[in-house]
Every structure is written in C-alpha cells, then in structure tokens.
Amino acid sequence: MKIPQPLHLRFLIAFSSLLFYILIFPLLYPYAGAATAALNIIPAAIFGGLLGIPGGLIYGLFALPIHIILFHLLGSVEERGLFQHLIGTSAAVSVSVGIGWIRNLIYQMKRQAKALQREQKLLQEEIERRIQAETALRQSNADLQTRNKELDTFAHTVAHDLKNPLGIIISYGEILGRDGSTMSPDQLELIFSELQKLGRKADNIIEELLLLASIRKEAVTMRALNMSTIVASAQVRLTLMIQEYQAEINYPPYWPRALGYGPWIEEVWVNYLSNGMKYGGVPPRLELGATPQEDGMIRFWVRDNGAGLNAHAQTLLFAEFTRLDEVRTQGHGLGLSIVRHIVEKLGGQVGVESDNVPGQGCIFYFTLAAG
C-alpha cells in the first residue's frame, strides 16, 4: 500500500482508524481482553505506519485514556480482565512505536537509495558526456589530420596537373619569342594548335578543382532528372573527343526517372564517357544503361570494350586524394574522385566492375534514388 504524502491526510486516516475502533469497541466489550487487544493492533499499526515513531506515541497518548473512559462508560469488568486489556493496549503502543521506527528506517533507506541512484545517474551521465566529448575530440582530430593530408595532396595534385601544360606553354612561348619571326606558317600553326590544347587542358583542370571545392560546400535541391537531356549535353561537350577517337556510343531507349542535381550529374557522365573513350578499345565502343534496384535506387552505368582492370586497380579508382598518386598510375585523374564526391553528396554510390579480360572492358556505375 502506498503511503499518502500529505501529512493532514495521514492524520485523518490514522484517527479514522481509532474512531472505527472506538465505535466497534462496544461489540467487543463482553470479550474485553483478548478480542479488544487483538483489534487494538489495527489502529496501532496504522498510526505507526503512517506517522512513524511520533504516530506510535500519539496513539499511546490517546489509546490509554480512551480505553479507561470506554470501560467506565460501558461498565466495570473484572480487575484481571481490565489489567490484561491495559497490558494489551500498552503492548499495542509498543508495537505502534516499533512499526513507526521500522517505517522511518525503511523511509530513510529508500531516500538514501534514491539519492544514491540519482548520484549514480548523474555520474553515469557525466561519464557518457565525457566519453562523447572525448570521442568527438578524437573524431575532430582524425578529421583534421585527414583534411591536412588531403590539402597537402590537393596542393601536390594542382601543382602536378598544371605544371606540365604550363611548362610546355612557357617553352613554346620562349620558342616563339626567339624564333617566331623566322618560322614558317605551318610551324606557327602547329605551335598555336598545341598551345590551344594545352590551354584547354589547364582550364579543364582548374574547372575540375573549382567543381570539387563547390561540391564540398554547396547545398543543392534534389529534383527529378531528365537523364536523356543530361546525357545529350554531356555528349555535346565531348563532341571533339568523340570525333577524335571515332567512338561509338549506344543509349537505352528509355531512361528511368531519378532524383539528383542536373549540372553535377552531367559532370559524372562527362567523366565516365571520356574515360571510356580514352581507355576503351580501338575504336572505343560504349554502351550506356540504367537498371532499377530493389532498394529503391537506380543504377546508371557505362560499359566499355577496353582491356579491363584487375581487382587492385579497381580499389584505387575512386580513392581520396591521399591515394591519388596510385590512381594516376592507372591513367585516371581527378575526374573519378570528383564523381565519387558528387554521387555520395546526392545520396548514391559509385563503383567499377571488371573481369580484367581484354575486350570486355569495365562497367563504371553510379546510383541515384528513384524519382
């Protein structure tokens, strides 16, 4: 039984039990002694249980005079019976005080247990907060170290990618400054053509790096994509390359709708198609397609007819900057790393599959949520 909290309510219940005993006492009067003493335990226990040791003493203060008055009003009893009843009443008072003492002891133990639980909970929360703070600090340190490595390799990549074309441009400039006036029109046309190619290459490198920077910071709105239009735009950008490599590109009759950001997905297709032409067969033959998956994603892919890649090379293609040097040994530059950042930012995944069989080439793919 749950003890009521308000003090006045506990006093009311205790005195009600004593009143109930007084009212029923006349019925037990003929059996004064054992019966009344036994029933006397009920209000005694209630006083002690509800009010503690003070309740037991209060009960004794009221019980003894009440019993004397009741015996006086109802008539006399044998001296032995009265003595037994008063002994029983005194014992009931002792029981009430004892119950009150036990009640107080239990209450103190419960209060101490609750206080200990609160302290334990606060300590556990503090430990968890410190663990979380330590974990966050470790993660921040790890992220910072990773970023520092990325920045170091990023700077190396920029220097490596721009150094060659700029170095050649400078060399051609020196040649033109020294011998340009004596060169034939055909020689000048050849140099100017090479300068244009090198300029476009340097410009493409800068555009890739700016795109990578924007992917890391920019937030975009996902929209339903018209994949046919996006692929066509990518092909237009690669018109000269397609003509140079005499590439054959086959498209599916239907593109399923997917969610993404059009300009970024166009960059993905440009990278996949250009890599397919550079490292496909001679001439390159590319097949494009899309496959809905059971997880609600759509897998878009490009299959080439090149020499294929072994398992180790496949693990390096989409690597972070920390492994770009290894990636570049396979002939694939910044593009695939940018592709991975784009697709992951849009909630998808990238990958490559190859049996490393010449002529069967590779399948480069990326996934997007179905629209």
C-alpha positions in Angstrom: 0.0 0.0 0.0 1.4 3.4 -1.0 1.5 5.9 2.0 -0.2 9.2 1.1 2.2 12.2 1.0 0.1 15.0 2.6 0.5 15.0 6.4 -3.1 16.0 7.1 -4.4 13.1 5.1 -2.2 10.6 7.1 -3.5 12.1 10.4 -7.1 11.8 9.1 -6.6 8.1 8.1 -5.0 7.4 11.5 -7.6 9.0 13.6 -10.4 7.4 11.5 -9.0 4.0 12.3 -9.0 4.9 16.0 -12.6 6.2 15.7 -13.6 2.9 13.9 -12.1 1.0 16.8 -14.0 3.1 19.4 -17.3 2.5 17.5 -16.7 -1.3 17.3 -15.4 -1.5 20.9 -19.0 -1.9 22.5 -19.5 -5.0 20.4 -16.2 -6.4 21.7 -16.8 -5.3 25.3 -18.1 -8.7 26.5 -14.9 -10.2 25.3 -12.7 -7.4 26.8 -9.2 -8.7 27.0 -8.0 -10.9 24.1 -10.5 -9.6 21.4 -10.2 -5.9 22.1 -6.4 -6.2 22.5 -6.1 -8.0 19.2 -8.3 -5.5 17.3 -6.3 -2.8 19.1 -3.3 -3.7 16.9 -5.0 -2.3 13.7 -5.1 1.4 14.7 -1.7 1.0 16.4 -0.2 -0.3 13.2 -1.9 2.4 11.2 -0.6 5.2 13.5 2.9 3.8 13.4 2.9 3.0 9.7 1.5 6.4 8.6 3.1 8.8 11.2 6.3 6.9 12.3 7.6 6.9 15.9 5.6 10.1 16.7 2.5 8.4 15.5 3.1 5.5 17.9 3.5 7.9 20.8 0.4 9.8 19.7 -1.5 6.6 19.6 -0.4 5.8 23.1 -1.4 9.2 24.3 -4.9 8.7 23.1 -5.4 5.0 23.4 -4.9 4.6 27.1 -7.3 7.3 28.3 -9.9 6.3 25.7 -9.9 2.8 26.9 -10.3 3.9 30.5 -13.2 6.1 29.5 -14.8 3.3 27.5 -14.6 0.8 30.3 -16.0 3.4 32.7 -19.0 4.1 30.4 -19.8 0.6 29.4 -19.5 -0.8 33.0 -16.9 -2.5 35.1 -15.0 -5.6 34.2 -13.1 -7.9 36.3 -9.9 -6.4 37.6 -7.9 -9.2 35.9 -9.7 -8.5 32.5 -9.0 -4.8 32.8 -5.4 -5.4 33.7 -5.0 -7.8 30.7 -6.6 -5.2 28.4 -4.4 -2.4 29.6 -1.3 -4.7 29.2 -2.5 -5.4 25.6 -3.0 -1.7 25.0 0.5 -1.0 26.2 1.8 -3.7 24.0 -0.1 -2.3 21.1 1.5 1.1 21.8 4.9 -0.5 21.8 4.1 -2.3 18.5 3.0 1.1 17.1 6.2 2.8 18.1 8.2 -0.2 16.7 6.3 -0.1 13.4 6.9 3.6 13.3 10.6 3.1 13.9 10.8 0.4 11.1 8.8 2.7 8.9 11.2 5.6 9.5 14.1 3.2 8.9 12.7 2.0 5.6 11.9 5.5 4.6 15.5 6.6 5.3 16.8 3.7 3.4 14.6 4.4 0.4 15.6 8.0 0.5 19.3 7.1 0.6 18.8 4.6 -2.2 17.0 7.2 -4.3 19.8 9.7 -3.6 22.4 7.1 -4.5 20.5 6.3 -7.7 20.4 10.0 -8.6 24.1 10.4 -7.9 24.8 7.3 -9.9 22.7 8.5 -12.7 24.4 11.9 -12.7 27.8 10.2 -12.6 26.8 7.9 -15.5 25.6 10.9 -17.5 28.8 12.8 -16.7 30.8 9.8 -17.8 28.8 9.5 -21.0 29.2 13.2 -21.7 32.9 12.9 -21.2 33.1 9.8 -23.4 31.1 11.6 -26.1 33.3 14.7 -25.8 36.4 12.6 -26.0 35.0 10.7 -29.0 34.1 13.9 -30.7 37.5 15.3 -30.0 39.2 12.2 -31.4 37.0 12.3 -34.4 37.7 16.0 -34.9 41.4 15.3 -34.6 41.1 12.5 -37.1 39.1 14.6 -39.5 41.7 17.4 -39.1 44.5 15.1 -39.9 42.6 13.7 -42.9 41.9 17.2 -44.1 45.6 18.2 -43.7 46.6 15.2 -45.7 44.0 16.0 -48.3 45.2 19.6 -48.5 48.8 18.5 -48.9 48.0 16.1 -51.7 45.5 18.5 -53.2 48.3 21.1 -53.5 50.6 18.4 -54.9 47.8 17.4 -57.4 47.3 21.0 -58.5 51.0 21.6 -59.0 51.4 18.3 -60.8 48.4 18.7 -63.1 49.2 22.4 -64.0 53.0 22.1 -64.1 53.2 20.1 -67.3 50.9 22.1 -69.6 52.1 25.4 -68.2 55.7 24.3 -68.6 55.1 23.4 -72.2 53.2 26.7 -72.8 56.2 28.6 -71.4 58.6 26.6 -73.6 56.5 27.4 -76.7 56.4 31.0 -75.7 60.2 31.1 -75.5 60.5 29.5 -78.9 58.1 31.9 -80.4 59.9 34.8 -78.8 63.2 33.6 -80.0 62.5 32.1 -83.5 58.9 33.1 -84.2 59.8 35.6 -86.9 61.7 33.0 -88.9 59.1 30.2 -88.6 57.0 29.0 -91.5 53.2 29.4 -91.3 52.9 25.6 -90.9 55.2 25.6 -87.9 53.4 28.5 -86.3 50.0 26.9 -86.9 51.2 23.7 -85.3 52.5 25.6 -82.2 49.3 27.6 -81.9 47.3 24.4 -82.1 49.3 22.8 -79.3 49.0 26.0 -77.2 45.2 25.9 -77.6 45.1 22.2 -76.5 47.4 22.9 -73.5 45.3 25.9 -72.6 42.1 23.9 -72.7 43.7 21.2 -70.6 44.8 23.7 -67.9 41.4 25.3 -68.0 39.7 21.9 -67.5 42.0 21.1 -64.6 41.0 24.4 -62.9 37.3 23.8 -63.6 37.6 20.3 -62.0 39.2 21.7 -58.9 36.6 24.5 -58.6 33.9 21.9 -59.0 35.4 19.8 -56.3 35.5 22.7 -53.9 31.9 23.6 -54.7 30.7 20.0 -54.1 32.2 20.1 -50.6 30.4 23.3 -49.6 27.4 23.8 -51.8 23.9 22.5 -50.8 21.7 21.7 -53.7 18.0 20.8 -54.1 17.2 17.3 -55.4 15.0 17.3 -58.4 13.6 14.7 -60.9 16.2 14.4 -63.7 15.6 14.3 -67.4 18.5 11.9 -67.9 18.2 11.8 -71.7 18.8 15.6 -71.9 21.7 15.4 -69.4 23.5 12.7 -71.3 22.9 14.6 -74.6 24.5 17.7 -73.0 27.5 15.7 -71.9 27.9 14.2 -75.3 27.9 17.7 -76.9 30.7 18.8 -74.5 32.7 15.7 -75.7 32.0 16.2 -79.5 35.6 16.8 -80.4 36.8 13.9 -78.3 34.2 11.6 -79.9 35.3 12.6 -83.3 39.0 12.2 -82.4 38.5 8.7 -81.0 35.8 7.7 -83.6 33.8 6.4 -80.6 30.5 4.5 -80.9 28.0 5.3 -78.1 24.8 3.3 -77.7 22.0 4.6 -75.5 19.0 2.8 -74.0 15.5 3.5 -75.5 14.2 4.7 -72.1 15.8 6.3 -69.0 14.0 5.7 -65.7 13.5 8.9 -63.6 15.8 9.6 -60.8 16.5 12.3 -58.2 19.6 14.5 -58.3 21.2 17.7 -59.4 21.5 18.1 -63.2 24.8 20.0 -63.5 26.6 17.6 -61.2 25.2 14.5 -62.9 26.3 15.9 -66.3 29.8 16.1 -64.9 29.5 12.4 -63.9 28.6 11.4 -67.4 31.4 13.6 -68.9 33.9 11.8 -66.7 32.6 8.3 -67.4 32.3 8.8 -71.1 35.7 10.5 -71.5 37.4 7.7 -69.5 35.5 5.1 -71.6 36.9 6.6 -74.8 40.4 7.1 -73.5 40.7 3.6 -72.0 38.3 1.6 -74.2 39.0 -0.4 -77.3 40.2 0.9 -80.6 37.9 2.3 -81.7 36.0 2.7 -78.3 32.5 1.3 -78.2 30.5 2.4 -75.2 27.1 1.1 -74.0 25.0 3.2 -71.6 22.1 1.9 -69.5 20.1 2.1 -66.3 18.9 -0.7 -64.0 16.3 -0.2 -61.2 17.3 -1.9 -58.0 15.2 -3.5 -55.2 16.4 -0.9 -52.6 14.7 2.0 -54.5 17.8 3.2 -56.2 18.6 3.3 -59.9 22.0 2.1 -61.2 23.3 4.1 -64.2 26.3 2.5 -66.0 28.8 2.8 -68.9 30.3 -0.4 -70.3 33.5 0.0 -72.5 35.4 -2.5 -74.6 38.9 -1.8 -73.2 41.4 -4.1 -71.5 39.7 -4.1 -68.2 41.2 -3.6 -64.7 42.5 -6.0 -62.1 41.0 -6.1 -58.6 43.7 -3.9 -57.0 43.3 -1.2 -59.6 39.6 -1.2 -59.1 40.0 -0.3 -55.4 42.1 2.7 -56.3 40.0 4.4 -58.9 37.6 6.4 -56.6 40.1 6.8 -53.8 40.6 10.1 -51.8 43.4 12.5 -52.5 45.6 10.5 -50.2 45.8 7.8 -52.8 45.6 9.9 -56.0 49.2 9.2 -56.9 48.4 5.5 -57.1 45.2 6.2 -59.0 47.1 8.3 -61.5 49.5 5.4 -62.3 46.4 3.7 -63.7 45.8 6.7 -66.0 42.7 8.0 -64.3 43.0 11.6 -63.0 40.9 13.8 -60.7 37.7 13.0 -62.5 36.7 9.8 -60.8 37.4 11.2 -57.3 35.1 14.1 -58.2 32.5 11.7 -59.4 32.5 9.9 -56.1 32.1 13.1 -54.2 29.2 14.2 -56.4 27.3 10.9 -56.1 27.8 10.5 -52.4 26.7 14.1 -51.8 23.5 13.1 -53.7 23.0 10.0 -51.5 24.2 7.4 -54.0 27.3 5.2 -54.6 29.9 4.7 -57.3 31.8 1.7 -58.4 33.5 -0.3 -61.1 33.2 -3.9 -62.2 35.7 -5.7 -64.4 36.8 -9.3 -65.1 40.2 -8.0 -66.3 39.6 -9.6 -69.7 40.8 -7.6 -72.8 37.9 -6.6 -75.0 35.3 -7.0 -72.2 36.5 -3.8 -70.5 34.9 -2.3 -67.4 31.5 -1.2 -66.2 31.5 2.1 -64.4 28.3 2.8 -62.5 26.7 5.2 -60.0 23.3 5.1 -58.2 20.6 7.6 -57.5 17.3 7.5 -55.7 14.4 6.7 -58.0 12.2 9.7 -58.8 
